[in-house]
Amino acid sequence: MTALSLRALVVDDDHPYSVLLKKALTERGHSVVICSSAEEVFRCLEKEQIDIMLLDYKMEGISGINVLQWMYGKKMEIPVILITGYGSEEIYEEAFKWGAAEYFMKGELDAVRLPVMVEQVYNKHLARRTKFKK
């Protein structure tokens, strides 16, 4: 278990995948909220205290880029890892243009690799915030 305990938001309309990520993150001491639709994610972001978000690129009715754009417009500073099974250079560039902290291609070892990436991304986010507050 890690000393870092985060509140993560997993946004994916693939419920089994969301549950896999939730299990992997809770095993490392993090709490996890799952959202499976655009309506849920917008409501959750406005009401919940979230430390980091894992956001699927392609969901029914909305893309992860649309969520990033909405967050950008609201000036939300939550680090986001955009997760996709449909990787391309264009998606990669759009993700970072709208504020994604990291980009992750879905694969076989997601339950092992993603929790580590979550902690790395959050630690970088904290370091950047601390640097700019000085």
Residue pairs with C-beta under 8 A, 6 or more apart in sequence:
1 27
1 28
1 29
2 28
2 29
2 119
4 29
4 30
4 119
4 122
4 123
5 29
5 30
5 31
6 25
6 30
6 31
6 51
6 52
6 118
6 119
6 122
7 30
7 31
7 32
7 33
7 48
7 49
7 50
7 51
7 52
8 25
8 30
8 31
8 32
8 33
8 50
8 51
8 52
8 53
8 54
8 118
9 32
9 33
9 34
9 35
9 41
9 44
9 45
9 48
9 50
9 52
9 53
9 54
9 78
10 18
10 21
10 22
10 25
10 32
10 33
10 34
10 35
10 53
10 54
11 34
11 35
11 36
11 40
11 41
11 53
11 54
11 55
11 56
11 59
11 64
11 67
12 18
12 21
12 34
12 36
12 54
12 55
12 56
12 59
12 83
13 36
13 37
13 56
13 59
13 60
14 56
15 34
15 36
17 106
17 110
18 34
18 36
19 34
20 110
20 111
21 32
21 54
21 110
21 111
21 114
22 32
22 34
23 111
24 110
24 111
24 112
24 114
24 115
25 32
25 114
25 115
25 118
26 32
27 115
28 115
28 119
30 115
30 118
33 44
33 48
33 50
35 41
35 44
36 59
37 59
37 60
37 61
37 62
38 59
38 61
38 62
38 66
38 67
41 55
41 67
42 67
42 70
44 50
45 53
45 71
45 74
45 76
45 78
50 78
51 78
51 79
51 122
52 78
52 79
52 80
52 81
52 118
52 121
52 122
52 125
53 78
53 79
53 80
53 81
54 80
54 81
54 83
54 104
54 114
54 118
55 64
55 67
55 68
55 80
55 81
55 82
55 83
55 100
56 64
56 82
56 83
56 84
57 63
57 64
57 65
57 82
57 83
57 84
57 85
57 86
57 91
57 95
58 64
58 84
58 85
58 86
64 82
64 83
64 84
64 95
65 82
65 91
65 94
65 95
65 98
68 80
68 82
68 95
68 98
68 99
68 100
69 98
71 78
71 80
71 98
71 99
72 98
72 99
77 125
77 129
79 101
79 102
79 121
79 122
79 124
79 125
80 99
80 100
80 101
80 102
81 100
81 101
81 102
81 103
81 104
81 114
81 117
81 118
81 121
82 91
82 95
82 100
82 102
82 103
82 104
83 104
83 105
83 106
83 114
84 91
84 103
84 104
84 105
84 106
85 105
85 106
87 103
87 105
91 103
92 103
95 103
96 103
101 121
101 124
101 125
102 117
102 121
104 110
104 113
104 114
104 117
107 113
